Amino acid sequence: MSEIDIGRLGYLGLLLAALVIWMFMQQRGRMAQKLQQLAAWGLIFLAVIAAVGLWDDIRHTVSPQQSVFAEAGRIELPRAPDGHYYMTLQINDTPVRFVVDTGASGVVLTRQDAERIGIAAEDLAFHSSARTANGAVETAPVRLGTVTLGRFEDRNLPAFVNGGEMDNSLLGMSYLQRFDRLEISGGTMVLERR
């Protein structure tokens, strides 16, 4: 648990304590009713804490996911609540979630995703660089053994590992250009490939 989480928990504890004290001060004579109200507020408090703690899991379960129509050679990606499009590819049989970035020329992995797919950190040579909105970053060129999406499989795909901090891996044009059609319409990105 980080210091920020401990601080938030402390704040919520103080808020609950203030609420309990206020409730007892307001209704000094009716102990059974106080306990009943205290139990109700306690359940509400626990429900809010559970919802906040599980929000990422709930959001990913409820939000629409990518759809792969293998026979038609079509992939549909819904726009996420943050306005981006995300695609999950199997790289060396490991699922990796990417932000689809038509402004990026290549595929760029975070260090964590690179390690997950079997690229050892000590094997990375950061001798190239890329320009980003936040300035220049060092990158290490790599090759991805197999990249699979539905029935589509590509081998030996060139990519880079970002030397800086990055929240998500980026799926740029070196992969997207393998599709015959890329269209954004009505909050859905459609990719088609034969």
C-alpha positions in Angstrom: 0.0 0.0 0.0 1.5 3.3 -1.0 1.7 6.5 1.1 -1.0 8.0 -1.0 -3.3 5.0 -0.3 -2.6 5.2 3.4 -3.4 8.9 3.4 -6.7 8.3 1.6 -7.6 5.6 4.0 -6.8 7.8 7.0 -8.9 10.6 5.5 -11.8 8.2 5.0 -11.4 7.0 8.6 -11.5 10.5 9.9 -14.6 11.3 7.8 -16.3 8.2 9.2 -15.4 9.0 12.8 -16.8 12.6 12.3 -20.0 11.2 10.9 -20.4 8.8 13.8 -19.7 11.5 16.4 -22.1 13.9 14.7 -24.8 11.2 14.7 -24.5 10.4 18.4 -24.5 14.1 19.3 -27.7 14.7 17.3 -29.7 11.9 18.8 -28.6 11.5 22.4 -31.6 9.6 23.7 -32.4 6.9 21.2 -29.6 4.3 21.4 -31.3 1.5 19.3 -32.1 4.0 16.5 -28.5 5.3 16.6 -27.0 1.8 16.3 -29.4 1.0 13.4 -28.3 4.2 11.6 -24.7 3.5 12.3 -25.0 0.1 10.8 -26.6 1.6 7.7 -23.9 4.2 7.3 -21.2 1.6 7.9 -22.6 -0.5 5.0 -22.8 2.5 2.7 -19.2 3.4 3.7 -18.0 -0.2 2.9 -19.9 -0.2 -0.4 -18.2 3.0 -1.5 -14.8 1.7 -0.5 -15.4 -1.5 -2.4 -16.6 0.3 -5.5 -13.6 2.6 -5.5 -11.2 -0.3 -5.0 -12.8 -2.4 -7.7 -13.5 0.4 -10.2 -10.8 -0.7 -12.7 -12.1 -4.2 -12.7 -15.7 -3.1 -13.0 -14.9 -0.6 -15.8 -13.1 -3.2 -17.9 -15.9 -5.7 -17.4 -18.7 -3.3 -18.3 -17.0 -1.4 -21.1 -17.1 -2.8 -24.7 -14.1 -4.8 -25.8 -12.5 -5.4 -29.2 -14.4 -7.7 -31.6 -12.6 -9.9 -34.1 -14.7 -11.2 -37.0 -12.1 -13.7 -38.3 -14.1 -14.9 -41.4 -14.8 -11.4 -42.6 -11.3 -10.2 -41.8 -12.6 -7.4 -39.7 -11.7 -6.0 -36.3 -13.8 -3.4 -34.4 -12.4 -1.4 -31.6 -14.8 0.7 -29.4 -13.5 4.1 -28.2 -12.6 3.9 -24.6 -13.9 6.4 -22.0 -10.5 8.2 -22.2 -11.0 8.8 -25.9 -8.4 6.3 -27.1 -8.7 3.0 -29.0 -7.1 -0.1 -27.5 -6.2 -3.4 -29.1 -5.0 -6.5 -27.5 -2.6 -8.6 -29.5 -1.0 -12.0 -28.7 2.8 -11.5 -28.8 4.7 -14.7 -28.4 1.5 -16.2 -27.0 1.2 -13.4 -24.3 -1.6 -10.9 -24.4 -0.4 -7.3 -24.7 -2.7 -4.3 -24.6 -1.8 -1.4 -26.9 -3.0 2.1 -27.4 -3.7 2.4 -31.2 -1.6 5.4 -32.3 -1.9 6.3 -36.0 0.6 9.1 -35.3 3.3 6.7 -34.2 5.5 5.2 -37.0 6.3 2.0 -35.2 5.3 -0.4 -32.5 6.7 0.7 -29.1 6.6 -1.5 -26.0 6.9 -0.6 -22.4 9.8 -2.3 -20.6 7.2 -4.2 -18.5 5.5 -5.6 -21.6 8.8 -6.4 -23.2 9.8 -8.5 -20.2 6.3 -10.2 -20.2 6.8 -11.4 -23.8 10.3 -12.8 -23.0 12.7 -9.9 -23.9 15.3 -9.7 -21.2 16.2 -6.2 -20.0 19.9 -7.0 -20.2 19.5 -7.8 -23.9 18.2 -4.3 -24.7 20.6 -1.9 -26.4 19.2 1.7 -26.2 21.2 3.1 -29.1 18.3 4.7 -31.1 15.9 7.5 -30.2 12.4 8.6 -31.0 10.7 12.0 -30.8 7.6 12.2 -28.7 5.3 14.9 -27.5 7.4 14.9 -24.3 10.7 15.2 -26.1 13.3 12.6 -27.3 13.5 9.2 -25.6 16.0 6.4 -26.0 14.7 3.2 -27.7 16.0 -0.3 -28.2 15.1 -2.0 -31.5 13.7 -5.6 -31.1 11.9 -8.2 -33.2 8.6 -9.7 -32.2 8.5 -13.5 -32.9 4.8 -13.9 -33.5 2.1 -11.3 -33.4 -1.4 -12.7 -33.5 -4.9 -11.1 -33.8 -7.7 -13.6 -34.5 -6.7 -15.5 -37.7 -4.0 -12.9 -38.6 -0.5 -13.8 -37.7 2.7 -11.9 -38.5 6.2 -13.0 -37.7 9.4 -11.2 -37.1 7.7 -7.8 -36.7 10.1 -4.9 -36.0 9.4 -2.9 -32.8 11.1 -0.8 -30.2 11.3 -0.8 -26.4 10.9 2.6 -24.8 13.7 3.6 -22.5 11.5 6.1 -20.7 8.4 5.8 -18.7 5.2 5.0 -20.6 1.8 3.9 -19.3 0.9 1.7 -22.3 2.6 0.1 -25.3 1.8 1.9 -28.6 0.6 0.2 -31.8 1.8 2.4 -34.6 1.7 2.4 -38.4 4.3 -0.3 -39.0 1.6 -2.8 -37.8 -1.5 -0.9 -38.8 -0.4 -0.6 -42.5 -0.8 -4.3 -42.8 -4.6 -3.7 -42.9 -6.3 -2.8 -46.1 -8.7 -0.4 -44.5 -8.7 1.6 -41.3 -11.8 3.8 -40.6 -13.2 5.6 -37.5 -16.9 6.0 -37.5 -19.5 6.5 -34.8 -17.0 5.9 -31.9 -15.7 2.6 -33.5 -12.4 2.0 -35.2 -12.8 -0.6 -38.0 -9.8 -2.4 -39.4 -10.1 -4.8 -42.4 -7.6 -7.3 -43.8 -7.7 -10.1 -46.2 
